[in-house]
Structure formats: structure tokens, C-alpha cells
Amino acid sequence: MSRSAHPAGPRHADVLPEGHYTAPPTDLNALDSKVWAQTVTRTTDGVVSVGDIDVKKLAEEFGTPAYFIDEADFRARARAWRTAFGEDADVFYAGKAFLSRAVVRWLHEEGLNLDVCSGGELTTALSAGMPADRIAFHGNNKSTEEITEAISRGVGRIVLDSFQEIVRVAHIAQSLGKRQRVQIRVTVGVEAHTHEFIATAHEDQKFGIGLADGQAAEAVRRALALDGLELIGIHSHIGSQIFDMAGFEVAARRVVKLLAEIRDEHGVELPEIDLGGGLGIAYTSEDDPSEPHEIAKALHEIVTRECESAKLRTPRISVEPGRAIVGPTAFTLYEVGTIKPLDGLRTYVSVDGGMSDNIRTALYDAEYTVSLVSRVSEAEPMLVRVVGKHCESGDIVVRDAFLPADVAPGDLIAVPATGAYCRSMASNYNHALRPPVVAVRDGEARVIVRRETEEDLLRLDVG
């Protein structure tokens, strides 16, 4: 098979993309524990189960496509992050990855804080009982209404993203008779090794205030001078789906240097530093993410070393894992509809979902794996492209993977590691109905976000 790349990129090619694996797995029935949620197993009759319920029963009760989240796994990962960072640091779950009221309650019960970036996320968090002082509010263009609501409800911190926002938040806080705790988000000039659309700390992008050109120092000066603000720290986020800690080391060094400059110029040692999130997860067996305790140890050592060098007290560290907690805990279950072999190339396997429930492949060239989960098969491996039912040639769920050659209409297949961003970014393209999210634990399954109905679509269409 040719492995030359199409000039418009692999999504347009009739060949495997350059550098893609070409050998099928040795056992198509095996489930890699790096990729699948903790309680996912294959039962003695060959059907995959999660939380002690097999997928055939789940499909019968909840339909397909549907997202199934392993609640025990979610809670275990949340606890692992909380334990790894200890009492001298703060862990804020990044709600943008996936947020629902059930998730908020799990976070609250497991001792995590919450990062939101819209009025809708804030409302969801507060409605589910998350204490406002454990919420951080992000966003590069927060509206006056969102800021007013956040300050009125007493959010623990607002992350300032521009000069206009410094003034806006200070003015609203003063008008409400409050002094709002804030951090300033800086862009530290780190090129994270990730897709350009999810790299967030290089200079040419919409987030934060530049560090290299002195803008961040000026932002600090203005924030310290305003009565409505209590500046508690500096925030940095270098991107998403990152495996290499080197970028965090460079970011921490530059942020600590700014803290030293603030001390020298203003006589203030800011007490906190937020290094953001963005730690990667395993989408395929080739990915090798770090464990929370390894990440915590590395970040603490980096910040401590840099502060000792600058003769600063070590600030309290905050981190914001979202994908790293929820991503591996869920999979999307589909039913196979049609199968279209292309001789000498691959076979197209169409499912009853697609880019409306997982836009990441089309948007980021994201890689996923897929398994036949309703039965085992001893058939030979077949190179496939799993695609959706939408009127779009880019409607690809899994670009290149292997399934048994006897896969047939009516089979159930599942794509693991879809807990992060898939439901959050889901759409009604072609008036598709967004799938439900079902939490499974200890033999019980319950809907935490229900499937949309045609009545939901028509209710919004006022004619």
C-alpha cells in the first residue's frame, strides 16, 4: 500500500497518512486498558461490559449512538488528582471538557474545584451545589452579564484575559460593593507540541496578555492599582493534549520571573500560580500519558526550583485537568449501518452517529481507536474508516483502524476515550439529535443527560 500523503492532508487521501501504523493489532478482541475505562471488560460470551452491564443491554435500553461514562473510573481519577497534589495545591476540573449536574456533584463529593468559562457552565455548577468560592471563571470575552453574575454569586476567582477586562471586572465589582479575587492570564511564548488549534501560549492567538513585550507587567500594575480587584496570582495555560513536561518547565520559569519582577517593582509577592491543564490521555495504544502523581511531582519540583533561584516564597499551585479526568472514562456506542469496501484501499463502515457527536476528528485530525463490542470475532483484520451519516465528506469518526472482516450491519462498535469534548462540542448538524450521556456503576445505569428529541428541535424553531 502506498504511504505517500495527499497534498491537501490525510483527510483527503486514499492512502494511510504518513507515519500511521500499518500493522493490525495481534488480537482484535483485546481491550487495551490504557484506552478503555477501568471497569470495561469483555465477558465470557464475548460481549463488552462497563460497570457490570453489557453493551447489548445498554443499547437496548438507551439506544445508539450514546455516550457511556464509567462513574467509578471518573471518581477514581478525580481522587487521584486530588491526592497527588495534596492540601498545598488546588485542582480545578476544567468544565469545558464535559459538564453536567451529576458531574458537578461528583466533583464536589471528591473534593475538587471547578473551572467554568461561560454563564451556562456557571449556572450548571451553581444549580448542582458547587460552592461559588470553589469556582474559577475563565474566558477571553466574558460579557458584562456573566461578570456581574459571577461576582454577585461570589466566585472564588476570575481569570483576567485582557486590559479591557481588568477595567470591566474592577468597575462591576466596585459597583456591587465587592473586591473580586483575580488572576491575570499571560501568554508565555511556549510552543506546545500539539495541534495548532489547541495550542494556547504562543503569541499569535486570542488568549491572555503577552509576557515578552511587557504587556503582562503593565496588566499587573493596572490590576494592583484598582480598588475593586485583589490580584492573587498569575495564570498560564500552554495548550491541550500535551505529553511533554518540558513546555510546563519553560512556562513556569517565565511566570516565576514575572513574579520576581512584581516583587521587585511593587513590593508584592503574589501567593498563587496556576499552570493550567492540557495533560494528554491515551486515545490509541501508541499514546503514553503520565500519571497524576508523576505530573504533580514534576510541577512541584519545577516551581520550587525556579522560586528558590529567584529567592521567592513558593506560591500555591493550581492545575486544571479536564480531559485527563473525564476523557478516558467514557466511550461512544454505535450501531453499524452500511459497509462499503473500496478494493485496494479500505472499507468504509458507516454508523448511526458521526461528526455531530464527535467533531474532533474533523476539527483536529484527532486519532481514535474502535472495537467490535457486541461479540468476538476470529475473522481477519480489515482496514476501515469509521464514518457517520451526515452529508459531509469530512464526517469521519475514526480515520484509520482495524475491525474484523466479518463486521456486519447491526453490530455494535465502540470508540473509547470520548469523555472529553465530544458531548460538549456536539451539534445538531443535519438536525441530528444529540445522544444521551449514561452513567454506569456497579450494575446500575442512569441517564445524566437525556437524548434530544424531535420535539426539542421544534420547540426552538419558533416559525
N, C-alpha and C positions, 0 to 999 in steps of 0.2 A: 504494500500500500504506500502510495506517495505521502510524504510528510511535509511537502512544501506548503507555505502559508499563502492564503489568498491575500492580495494587496489590500483589500478592504477589511481584513481581520478574519479571525476564525469563524465568526458567526455567519459569514457569507461563503465559507469554503465548503467544498465537497470532499474535504480531507480532514484528518485529525489535525488539530492545531499543533504548531511547532512545539516540541518538548513534552507533549502529552504522553502519558503512559500508553504503550501499545499492547502489553501483555494482559490477558484477563486474569482475574484472581484465581487462585488454585481451587477454591471452594465457593461457588456462587451461593450456597446456602448458609455460609458462615456470616455472623453479625459481629463486626469489629466494635469492641467495647469503647474504643476512642471516639467513635462517631455516634453511637446509639445511646439513648438514655439508660440509666443504671438498671432499671427493672425490666428492660426489653430482653426477652429470650425467645427461643424457638421451642415450642412444646413437643412432646413425644410424637404427636401426629403431624408435625411439620409446620403448624400454623404459628406465626409470631404472636406473642402476647406482650402487654405492658400492664404493670400493676396487677398482674394475675388475671387479666381479661384478654382473650384472644381477639385478633383484629376482625375476624369474621363476625363475631358477636357485636363488636363496636360498630362495624359498618352497617349491620342490620338495624341497630338501634338508632344510630346518629347519622347515617348516610355518608356519602362521599361527594366531593372532597371534604376533609375535615382535619383540623389540627388536634392532635392528642398530646397532652402535656403530662409528664410524669411528676406529680406533685411531690412525692418523696425525694426525687432527684433534685427538683428545684430547691426545696428546703435544705437539703444536704449541702448543695453548692453555696447557698446563701450563708449557712453556718460556717462553711469552710473559709469564706472570705472574711466574715466577722472574726473568727478565731485567729486567722493568720495575721490580721492587722492589730488585734488586741485593743485594749482600752485606751491606748495613747494615740489612736488614729480613728478616722471616720470613714465608713463605707457607705457611699450613696449609690443605690441602684439606679441606673440610667433608664428612666421610664420609657424613653422613646423606643427601646428595643421591643418591648411588649408591655402594655399596661392594661389592667382590668382591676375591678374592685377586689376580686379574690386574690390577685397577686399582691395588691397593696396590703391586704390583711396578712398574707404570708410573710411579707417583708417586716411588717410591724411586729409580728409574733417572733420572728427570728432576730430582731434587734438591728435591722438595717435602716438607714435613712433613705430618702428618695430625691432624685433629681428630676425635675419636670422642665419642659420647655414650651409650654403653651397654656392658655387658660383652660382648655379642655382637660389636659393632663392634671392641672392643679385641682380642678373641680372633682375629677375622678378620685384623686388622692384624698382630698378632704372628705368626700362623701363616704369613703371607706374607713375613715377613722384615723388616718395618718396624722399625728400631731403636726401642726403647721411649723413649729420650730425645728422639726426634723426634715424640712423640705428646702431644697435649693432650687432657685428659678433661673434657668438659662434662656438663651435666645439672642439672636443678633438684631432683632427688630421688635421688641416687646411693645405692645400697644399701651396707650395711656390707661385703658380699661384694665388690662392684665396687670400692669404695675400697681394700680390702685387696689385691685382685689388682693394681690399678693401682700402688699404692705398692710392693708386693713386686716387681713386674716393672720398676720404675724409670722410670715415665712422666715425661716432661720437665716437665709442669705439670698441675696440677689447678685448674680454674676454680671457685672457691667461690661458691655461689649463695644462701646463707642463713646466719644466725647459728648454727643447729644444725650446719650442715655445717662451719663453721670449727672448732668443738669436735670434731666427729666425725673429721675428717681429721687434726687435730693429735693426738688420742688414739691413732688407729690408727698413725700414723707413729711416735710415741714408743714404742708397744708393739713395733714392728718394729725399733726402734733406728735409725730414719731421720729425716732432716729433709727434708720434702717442699716442693718449689718450687710456689708457688701464685700465682694472680691472683684478685682479687675482681671479680665481675661486678656492675656498677652499672647501674641504670636512670636514664637521664639526662633523662627527661621530653621526649623528642623524638617528635613525631607523624609517623612516616614516611608518605609518600604511597603507601600500599599497602593491600591487603585487611586488615581488622581482625584476622583470624586469624593473619597473618604479620607484624604489626607488634609489635615486642618491646621497645620502650624507653619507652613511656608508663607511667604509674604503675600503672594498674589492670590488671595482668597478672601471670603467675606467675613470670616470670624476674627474677633479680637482686635487688639491695638498693638501696633508694631513695636518691637523691642529694639531693633537695630538702629532705627532712625531717631530715637529719643522720645517717640510719641508715648510710650508706656510710662516713662518717668514723668512726663507732663501730665498724664492722666492721674498718676498718683498724687502729684502736687495739687491738682484741682479737687480730687476727692477728699484729701485731708483738710482742705480749706472750707468745705461745705458742712454747715451745722446739721443738715438732715441725714448725713452719712456717717457710719462707723466703719472705716476700712479695716478689715480683719485679715486680708491676705491677698495673694496673687494666685491666679488660676492659669493653668496651661493644659492644652489637650492637643496631642500631635497627630491623631488620626485613629483609624479603626482597623481591626483585624491585623494586629501587629504581633509578631513573634520575637523580634529582636529588641532586647533591652537597651541597646546602645543609644537609640533615639531618646529614651527616657533619661539616660545619663547626661546627654548633651542638654536636654531641656532643663533638667534640674540644675545643672551648673549655671546656666544663663539666668534662671529665675533667682537662684541664691545670690548671684552677682547683683541683680536688681535689688534684692532685699538689703544687701550691704550698702548699696548706693542710697537707698531710702534712709537707712540708719545714719549714714554719714551726713546727708543733707538735711534731714528733718528731725533727727534725734529719736526716731521711732523704729522699734523692731516689731514688724508685723508678726502676729502669732501663728499664722496658718499658711500652708502651701497646698494647693490642690493640683495633682498631676494628671487629673482626668482619667479616662478609661482607655478603651480601644484594644485591650488584650485579645488576641486571637483565639479561636476554637478550632477543633478538628472538623472540617467539612468532608474530608476524604481521609483515607488511611495514610496518605503522604504527609498530612499536617501533624505537627508535633508541638502542641501548646504547653506552656509551663503551668505548674500547679500554683494555687493561690499562696501557699506558704513560701514557694520559691520567689514569686513576684514580690511579696511583702518583704522578705529578707533583702532582696536586691534593692528595692526602692528605699528602705530604711538606711541601708549602708551607703547608698549614693548620696542621699540628702544629708546624713550625718557627716560624711566625709567632706562634702562641699561646705557645710556650715562651719565645721572645725577649721577648715582652711581660711574661711572668711572671718573667723572669730565671732560668729553669730550663735545665739542660742538656737538649738534645733527646733524648728516650728512643728506644730501638729500637722500631720499629713492627712490629706483626704484623697480618696480614689473613687472612681465612678464606673465600676463594672456593670454592664447591662447584658450584652451578648454573652459574656463569659459566664453569666449565671443562667440565663434562660435559654440561650441558643441550643445547647446540647440536650435539653430536657424534653424536646418535642419533636414529633415527626408529622408529616402530612401524608394522609392515606388517600389514595386514588383508586378508581376502577379503570381498568384498561378498556378502551372503546374500539379503536381500529388499529390495525397493524399494516404498515406499508413497507415492504422490502425494496431497497434500491440495490440492484446487483452490483457487486464490487465496491460498494460504498458502505452503507449501514442500513439499519432498519429503523423506520420511524414508528414509535409507539405512542399513540395519542391517548390522553387521559381526560377525565371529566373536569379538570381544573385548568391551570395554566398560569399565564402571567398576571391574571387578576388576583391570584392567591400567592404568587411568588414572582415578583418583578425583578429580583436581584440578579438573576442570570442575564436578563436582557439589559439591565441597567449597568451592572458592574463586571460582566463576564464572570460572575460567581460560579464556582465549581461545587457540585454536589455529587453524591452517590445515590444509588437506588437499589432496592431489593424486591424480589418477589416474596410476598409475606403471607399469602393465603395457602401456600403449600410448598413442599420441597420439590426439586426437580433434578434429575440426573442428566438432563439434556446438555448438549454442548453450549458453551458460552457464545453469545451473539452480540456484536457491537450495535448499540442502539443509541438513538437520540429520543429522549422523552419530551414530547411536545404537548401543548394544550389545545383547546378547542376554539381559540379566538382567531379572528380574522386579521392575523398579523404574522408575517414570516419569522419575526423575531420572538414569537411565542414559544420559548424554549424553557423547559424546567431543568432538565439535566442534559448538558450538551453532548457528552460522550461518556458512555458507561457500558457495562455488560449485563445482560439478562439472559436467562436460559432460552435456548432457541425455540422451545415449545410454549413460550408465553402466549396467552390467548385472550381474546375478548372475554370480559367478566372476571379475569384475575385481579387480585388486589396487589398493588405495588405501593411501596412507601419510600419517601425521601426523608432521611434523618437530618437532624441539626437545623430544623426550620423554626425553632422557638423565637429567634430574634428577627425582627423587621418584617417577616413575611405577613403576619396578620396586621401589623402596624401600617404597612405600606400597601395593603390590599385595596383593590379598586372595584368599581362596578363596570369595568370596560365590557362593551357589548351587553350591558345590563346584566352582567353576571351577578349572582347572589353570593355575597361574601360568606365563606364557610364558618362553621362554629368552632369554638375552642372548647375542648372537653378535658377536664382534669380527671386523671385516673390514679387511684391509690388503694392498695390493699383490697382489691376485688370490687371496688366501687367506682363508678364513673358518673360525673355530673357535668352538665353544661355550665361553663362560666361566662361565655359569650355566645349567645344563640345564633343560629344560622339566620341570615336575612331571608325575607320572604318577598314575593312579588308585591304584596300589599305595602311593604316598607318602601319599595321603589315608587309606587304610585302615590303614596302619602306625601312624598316630597315634590312630586310633579303636580303643581297646582293648576296646570292647564292654561 
